[in-house]
Protein backbone atom coordinates (compact mmCIF):
# COMPACT_ATOMS: atom_id res chain seq x y z
CA UNK A 1 0.00 0.00 0.00
CA UNK A 2 1.36 3.43 -0.94
CA UNK A 3 1.83 5.94 1.86
CA UNK A 4 -0.22 9.13 1.62
CA UNK A 5 1.11 12.67 1.50
CA UNK A 6 0.79 13.06 5.27
CA UNK A 7 3.06 10.07 5.92
CA UNK A 8 5.60 11.31 3.36
CA UNK A 9 5.70 14.75 4.96
CA UNK A 10 6.05 13.14 8.37
CA UNK A 11 8.97 11.01 7.19
CA UNK A 12 10.67 14.02 5.62
CA UNK A 13 10.20 16.06 8.79
CA UNK A 14 11.60 13.24 10.94
CA UNK A 15 14.62 12.88 8.66
CA UNK A 16 15.20 16.65 8.75
CA UNK A 17 14.98 16.73 12.54
CA UNK A 18 17.38 13.77 12.86
CA UNK A 19 19.93 15.55 10.68
CA UNK A 20 19.52 18.76 12.69
CA UNK A 21 20.05 16.85 15.97
CA UNK A 22 23.19 15.15 14.73
CA UNK A 23 24.68 18.34 13.19
CA UNK A 24 23.81 21.44 15.23
CA UNK A 25 25.88 23.67 12.95
CA UNK A 26 23.43 22.89 10.14
CA UNK A 27 20.56 23.98 12.39
CA UNK A 28 22.41 27.19 13.19
CA UNK A 29 22.92 27.84 9.47
CA UNK A 30 19.24 27.26 8.73
CA UNK A 31 18.23 29.63 11.54
CA UNK A 32 20.72 32.28 10.39
CA UNK A 33 19.48 32.02 6.79
CA UNK A 34 15.88 32.46 7.90
CA UNK A 35 16.85 35.45 10.05
CA UNK A 36 18.85 36.94 7.18
CA UNK A 37 15.91 36.59 4.80
CA UNK A 38 13.65 38.23 7.37
CA UNK A 39 16.07 41.13 7.83
CA UNK A 40 16.49 41.61 4.08
CA UNK A 41 12.72 41.66 3.60
CA UNK A 42 12.27 44.18 6.42
CA UNK A 43 15.11 46.36 5.11
CA UNK A 44 13.70 46.33 1.57
CA UNK A 45 10.27 47.33 2.86
CA UNK A 46 11.80 50.29 4.72
CA UNK A 47 13.67 51.30 1.55
CA UNK A 48 10.52 51.08 -0.56
CA UNK A 49 8.58 53.14 1.98
CA UNK A 50 11.31 55.80 2.04
CA UNK A 51 11.40 55.99 -1.78
CA UNK A 52 7.61 56.25 -1.93
CA UNK A 53 7.66 59.07 0.64
CA UNK A 54 10.41 60.85 -1.30
CA UNK A 55 8.48 60.54 -4.58
CA UNK A 56 5.31 61.91 -2.99
CA UNK A 57 7.19 64.88 -1.56
CA UNK A 58 8.94 65.50 -4.88
CA UNK A 59 5.66 65.49 -6.82
CA UNK A 60 4.04 67.79 -4.25
CA UNK A 61 6.97 70.20 -4.54
CA UNK A 62 6.83 70.15 -8.34
CA UNK A 63 3.08 70.79 -8.29
CA UNK A 64 3.57 73.72 -5.94
CA UNK A 65 6.39 75.17 -8.05
CA UNK A 66 4.30 74.77 -11.21
CA UNK A 67 1.40 76.62 -9.66
CA UNK A 68 3.71 79.42 -8.50
CA UNK A 69 5.30 79.73 -11.93
CA UNK A 70 1.92 79.71 -13.63
CA UNK A 71 0.97 82.87 -11.75
CA UNK A 72 4.36 84.53 -12.10
CA UNK A 73 3.71 86.08 -15.52
CA UNK A 74 0.28 87.30 -16.56
CA UNK A 75 -1.06 85.66 -19.71
CA UNK A 76 -1.27 89.02 -21.50
CA UNK A 77 2.38 89.74 -20.77
CA UNK A 78 3.35 86.24 -21.90
CA UNK A 79 1.58 86.76 -25.22
CA UNK A 80 3.45 90.07 -25.66
CA UNK A 81 6.77 88.32 -24.98
CA UNK A 82 5.98 85.62 -27.55
CA UNK A 83 4.93 88.24 -30.09
CA UNK A 84 8.14 90.21 -29.50
CA UNK A 85 10.21 87.07 -30.13
CA UNK A 86 8.27 86.31 -33.30
CA UNK A 87 6.95 83.00 -32.03
CA UNK A 88 3.34 84.04 -32.59
CA UNK A 89 2.26 86.67 -35.13
CA UNK A 90 1.55 90.26 -34.16
CA UNK A 91 -2.10 91.37 -34.23
CA UNK A 92 -2.97 93.64 -37.12
Phi and psi in degrees as a GROMACS rama.xvg file:
@    title "Ramachandran Plot"
@    xaxis  label "Phi"
@    yaxis  label "Psi"
@TYPE xy
-79.7079  136.956  UNK-2
-71.8507  149.461  UNK-3
-82.0516  176.912  UNK-4
-60.9982  -34.5941  UNK-5
-64.3231  -41.8181  UNK-6
-67.0226  -37.9822  UNK-7
-64.9624  -42.6517  UNK-8
-64.9913  -40.4184  UNK-9
-61.9297  -42.6614  UNK-10
-63.7429  -43.2089  UNK-11
-64.4227  -40.567  UNK-12
-65.75  -40.7908  UNK-13
-63.9205  -43.2943  UNK-14
-61.5313  -43.9492  UNK-15
-60.9072  -45.3204  UNK-16
-66.4005  -36.0359  UNK-17
-63.8069  -42.1825  UNK-18
-64.233  -42.7945  UNK-19
-65.1822  -34.2182  UNK-20
-69.6781  -39.2503  UNK-21
-79.0025  -23.485  UNK-22
-131.875  87.7256  UNK-23
-65.002  -24.3148  UNK-24
-66.2148  -32.5844  UNK-25
-66.2255  -39.6462  UNK-26
-63.3006  -42.2796  UNK-27
-62.3621  -40.0169  UNK-28
-65.6742  -40.3083  UNK-29
-63.0402  -45.578  UNK-30
-62.7991  -44.0744  UNK-31
-64.1167  -38.9538  UNK-32
-64.4767  -40.8701  UNK-33
-65.2279  -43.6423  UNK-34
-63.3086  -39.5527  UNK-35
-63.6772  -43.8441  UNK-36
-61.9052  -40.3818  UNK-37
-62.7986  -44.5595  UNK-38
-63.8503  -43.8968  UNK-39
-62.8957  -40.0946  UNK-40
-62.6099  -46.9589  UNK-41
-62.0374  -43.8612  UNK-42
-63.6998  -41.644  UNK-43
-65.6029  -37.3331  UNK-44
-64.7658  -41.5763  UNK-45
-63.0935  -40.1819  UNK-46
-64.5742  -43.9492  UNK-47
-64.1468  -41.282  UNK-48
-63.7187  -40.7522  UNK-49
-65.7923  -41.7212  UNK-50
-65.288  -39.4832  UNK-51
-63.8055  -43.2688  UNK-52
-62.7896  -42.8507  UNK-53
-62.2126  -43.1783  UNK-54
-64.4476  -41.0819  UNK-55
-62.9906  -43.1357  UNK-56
-66.3288  -38.7508  UNK-57
-64.1495  -44.6681  UNK-58
-65.6265  -37.8859  UNK-59
-64.3198  -41.3801  UNK-60
-65.1576  -42.8161  UNK-61
-64.6697  -39.0401  UNK-62
-63.3782  -43.6213  UNK-63
-64.2234  -44.4598  UNK-64
-63.1657  -39.6105  UNK-65
-63.6923  -41.251  UNK-66
-68.2636  -35.4517  UNK-67
-66.5692  -44.1167  UNK-68
-68.1796  -30.1522  UNK-69
-66.5505  -27.4476  UNK-70
-101.07  5.70268  UNK-71
-74.6227  -41.8031  UNK-72
-117.276  130.811  UNK-73
-67.1062  147.94  UNK-74
-58.994  -35.788  UNK-75
-64.8792  -41.5615  UNK-76
-67.5612  -35.7105  UNK-77
-65.4462  -40.7445  UNK-78
-63.3405  -39.9582  UNK-79
-63.9762  -39.6621  UNK-80
-63.7617  -44.1504  UNK-81
-65.6257  -36.9155  UNK-82
-67.6589  -39.3719  UNK-83
-65.9406  -31.5954  UNK-84
-85.423  -6.06212  UNK-85
80.046  15.1008  UNK-86
-74.4164  -40.1693  UNK-87
-120.703  151.171  UNK-88
-70.6747  152.086  UNK-89
-73.0938  144.707  UNK-90
-70.3745  149.17  UNK-91
